[in-house]
Amino acid sequence: MLGSGFCEYMPRYFLHLVGEAPARDRVGHECENDDQATEDARLIAQRLCREKPEMFRDGNYICVTDEDDEEIVRVPLAFTAA
């Protein structure tokens, strides 16, 4: 909360799973900007591949969109060295 009594606006982003088992993010989550939403998508992609390695395939990715349903970035599902 800012000192003036106004809440700071945070844009809402949606992280959709695209590919073999698509899942549409209907709730979304607030991020400071496109960069933070992209980083969040990368973390989700990495975790998904660690927990569900069968999802690691060409054509499976996280599609980040903004509140206007404009695509921001596509993050392929990939393993990472953890």
Secondary structure as GFF3:
##gff-version 3
##sequence-region A 1 82
A	DSSP	beta_strand	12	18	.	.	.	ID=ss1
A	DSSP	beta_strand	29	30	.	.	.	ID=ss2
A	DSSP	alpha_helix	34	51	.	.	.	ID=ss3
A	DSSP	three_ten_helix	53	55	.	.	.	ID=ss4
A	DSSP	beta_strand	61	65	.	.	.	ID=ss5
A	DSSP	beta_strand	71	76	.	.	.	ID=ss6
###
